[in-house]
Amino acid sequence: MNKETKKQIIIVVIEFSKMKRFVMMDMGIGTLSYYVIKMINGNIAIDLIGSTIITEGVKRIYKGMNKSRKKAFKEDFMFIKK
């Protein structure tokens, strides 16, 4: 067989917890923030932009919290290890 006739199959494995986090954060927080801004404002462009900004902000805060937890865990582990 030539290299041209071979077909590759790519299998992607996604953890269930990552899918659950995506659904909760992106869809849940995005929808909730959209409707809250829609009640306050009423302009669809501002509603969409606002919900996007809020969702991305929450994701960055969540990511920062995880980094600080990992750093604290490493520091505690190094203290115990000595």
C-alpha positions in Angstrom: 0.0 0.0 0.0 1.1 3.5 -0.8 1.3 6.1 1.9 -1.4 8.0 0.0 -4.0 5.1 0.3 -3.5 4.6 4.0 -6.1 6.2 6.1 -5.6 7.4 9.7 -8.1 7.2 12.4 -7.8 9.7 15.3 -9.5 8.8 18.6 -10.0 11.6 21.1 -10.8 10.7 24.7 -12.4 13.4 26.8 -12.9 13.0 30.5 -16.5 13.2 31.7 -15.6 15.8 34.3 -14.2 18.1 31.6 -17.4 17.7 29.6 -19.5 18.4 32.8 -17.4 21.5 33.5 -17.9 22.8 29.9 -21.7 22.3 30.1 -21.9 24.0 33.5 -19.6 26.9 32.8 -20.1 27.8 29.2 -23.7 26.9 28.7 -25.0 27.4 32.2 -23.2 30.6 33.2 -23.5 32.0 29.6 -27.3 31.5 29.5 -27.8 32.8 33.0 -25.7 35.9 32.4 -27.4 36.6 29.1 -30.9 36.6 30.6 -29.8 38.7 33.5 -28.3 41.3 31.2 -31.3 41.0 28.9 -33.6 41.9 31.8 -31.4 44.9 32.7 -30.6 46.2 29.2 -32.7 44.8 26.4 -30.2 45.4 23.5 -29.3 42.1 22.0 -25.7 43.1 21.0 -24.8 44.3 24.5 -26.5 41.2 25.9 -24.3 38.8 23.8 -21.1 40.7 24.5 -21.8 41.0 28.2 -22.6 37.3 28.6 -19.4 36.4 26.7 -17.3 38.7 28.9 -18.9 37.3 32.1 -18.4 33.6 31.0 -14.8 34.2 30.0 -14.1 36.1 33.3 -15.6 33.2 35.3 -13.4 30.7 33.4 -10.2 32.8 34.0 -11.1 33.1 37.7 -11.7 29.3 37.9 -8.4 28.6 36.2 -6.5 30.9 38.5 -8.1 29.2 41.6 -6.9 25.9 40.3 -3.4 27.1 39.8 -3.2 28.5 43.3 -4.5 25.3 44.7 -1.9 23.3 42.8 0.8 25.7 44.0 -0.3 25.4 47.6 -0.4 21.6 47.4 3.1 21.5 46.0 4.4 23.8 48.7 2.7 21.6 51.4 4.1 18.5 49.8 7.6 19.9 49.7 7.3 20.9 53.4 6.3 17.4 54.4 8.9 15.8 52.2 11.8 17.6 53.9 
